[in-house]
Each structure stands twice: as C-alpha cells, then as structure tokens.
Amino acid sequence: RGPVDPVAQGSVAMKRRVLVVCSGNSARSQMAEALIRHEAGDMFEVSSAGTHPAQVRVEAVAVMRELDIDISSQRSKPLTEFEGQNFDFVITVCDKAREECPIFSGAPERLHWPFEDPAGFTETGEGRLHAFRKLRDRIHARVMVFLGEGAYGSSEGK
C-alpha cells in the first residue's frame, strides 16, 4: 500500500490536532503550521506556539507568500495558551523548544524536526530572503514526509 491520502483520510476521520513548537514562534513553527494546513487541507487542526514568543518575522511572511500561502494574519502565541489541551502530535522544530516543551495530556506523539534558527542568519537583503527560502523548503519537505507517512513521522525514542 502507498502513503495515506491526507485529503481522503480527513474526510472520513476526525481531525487530528497538531501543535508545532519553537522558541520564538516567529518563523519555523509559523511556516510549519501553515504548510501542514496548506498541504493536508481539513485533515488537521494545526496551531503553533513558542516557549518565548516574538513577533512573526516579515521574511517568513514574504517567503510563504511566494507559495501563495498568506501567514500575515498569524500571530505569535505563548505555549501557555495551549495548557490543558489535548493534541495528537506535538512537533518541536528546534532543540531549545524540545528541551523546554512541557508534557501534554493525552500522550501526544512527540516529533522533533530540528531546523536552524533564522535569527542566526547574518545575510541581508536578498541573501537573507534566500536563507529563509531554503529554510521554508526544508520545512516543506519534512511536512510532506510527515503527511506521506500517514501523519506518523519519526518520533522521539524510535
């Protein structure tokens, strides 16, 4: 059998809840949230949060717009906003978030996708946008693997 068709599966099954976590909730987790939502349609209810939230980066908004995905209205949210909620998947996209992410009730599948911190990008202008594009494309590729595995990515401890 081939990979699960996320669109077909979403129409039959109840939506799975996904929380994507990074330190700032300003780029990596925002892009991952939008890409999962874009690629999976109604299969998931997706949110993102940060352990130390900062404003959504304009570069992230710009490079997502290039894919016709508008994240300009997304906001950075603290992890505390989701306390007490159940998720099927909690995906950390940086090492710091993995270390600081609390245990959620309901025993969600914990996945770790380590991506470089865009705050460390030293390029300016077009070079900086190029760095964000590369990050976006790496996140997009990982999202597609996640969805192609029937939404069971490589979990921690396996």
C-alpha positions in Angstrom: 0.0 0.0 0.0 1.1 3.5 -0.7 1.0 6.5 1.6 -2.2 7.6 3.1 -4.1 10.2 1.1 -4.4 13.1 3.7 -7.4 14.6 1.9 -9.3 11.4 1.6 -8.5 10.4 5.1 -9.5 13.8 6.5 -13.0 13.4 5.1 -13.5 10.1 6.9 -11.7 10.5 10.2 -11.9 13.1 12.9 -9.4 16.0 12.6 -6.2 15.3 14.3 -4.8 18.1 16.4 -1.2 19.3 15.8 0.9 21.8 17.8 4.1 23.0 16.3 6.5 24.5 18.9 9.7 26.5 18.6 11.4 29.1 20.8 10.1 32.3 19.2 7.0 31.2 17.2 8.2 33.8 14.7 9.3 31.7 11.7 9.9 28.0 11.8 6.8 27.0 13.6 4.7 29.6 11.8 5.8 28.2 8.4 5.3 24.6 9.5 1.8 25.4 10.8 0.8 27.0 7.5 2.4 24.3 5.4 0.7 21.5 7.2 -2.6 23.3 6.9 -2.0 24.0 3.2 -0.9 20.5 2.2 -3.3 18.5 4.4 -6.4 20.5 4.0 -9.0 19.5 6.6 -7.1 16.6 7.9 -5.6 18.5 10.8 -6.4 21.3 13.2 -3.0 23.0 13.4 -1.6 25.5 15.8 1.8 26.8 16.7 3.4 28.3 19.8 6.7 29.5 21.2 8.4 28.9 24.5 9.5 32.6 24.3 7.2 34.1 21.6 8.4 37.0 19.5 6.8 38.8 16.6 6.2 36.9 13.3 9.2 37.6 11.0 8.5 39.6 7.9 10.9 37.4 6.0 8.7 34.3 6.9 5.6 36.1 5.7 7.4 37.1 2.4 8.7 33.6 1.5 5.4 31.9 2.3 3.6 34.5 0.1 5.8 33.2 -2.7 3.9 29.9 -2.4 0.6 31.7 -2.3 0.3 31.0 1.4 -0.6 34.0 3.5 0.6 34.0 7.1 0.4 37.7 7.6 -2.6 37.4 9.9 -0.9 34.6 12.0 0.3 35.8 15.4 3.0 34.5 17.7 1.5 32.7 20.7 2.9 31.6 24.1 2.9 27.9 24.8 0.8 28.6 27.9 -2.1 29.5 25.6 -2.4 25.7 25.0 -2.0 24.4 28.5 -4.6 21.7 29.3 -5.4 21.0 25.7 -5.0 17.6 24.1 -3.0 17.1 20.9 -2.4 14.1 18.7 1.0 15.4 17.7 3.4 17.9 19.3 6.2 18.8 16.9 9.2 20.7 18.1 11.2 22.4 15.4 14.2 23.5 17.4 16.3 21.9 20.1 15.6 24.6 22.7 11.8 24.0 22.3 12.3 20.3 22.7 14.1 20.9 26.0 11.5 23.3 27.3 8.3 21.8 25.9 6.1 20.5 28.7 4.4 17.2 28.6 0.8 17.5 27.3 -2.1 15.4 28.5 -3.5 12.7 26.2 0.0 11.3 25.4 0.5 13.0 22.0 3.0 11.7 19.6 6.1 13.8 20.1 8.1 14.6 17.0 11.3 16.6 16.7 12.3 18.3 13.4 15.5 20.3 14.2 15.8 23.4 11.9 18.3 26.1 12.1 17.3 29.4 13.9 16.7 32.1 11.3 17.7 34.7 14.0 21.2 33.4 13.3 21.0 34.3 9.6 23.6 37.0 9.0 22.8 37.7 5.4 20.9 40.9 4.5 18.5 41.8 1.7 18.1 39.2 -1.0 20.6 36.9 0.7 18.5 36.9 3.9 15.4 36.1 1.9 17.3 33.3 0.1 18.2 31.8 3.6 14.5 31.9 4.6 13.5 30.3 1.3 15.9 27.4 2.0 14.5 27.0 5.5 11.0 27.1 4.2 11.8 24.5 1.6 13.4 22.2 4.2 10.3 22.5 6.4 8.0 21.9 3.4 9.9 18.7 2.5 9.6 17.5 6.1 5.9 18.2 6.2 5.4 16.2 3.0 7.3 13.2 4.6 5.1 13.6 7.7 1.9 13.5 5.5 3.3 10.8 3.3 3.8 8.5 6.3 0.1 8.8 7.1 1.0 11.6 9.6 3.3 9.4 11.6 6.7 11.0 11.4 9.9 9.8 13.0 9.0 10.1 16.7 11.5 10.6 19.5 12.8 7.4 21.0 12.2 5.3 18.0 
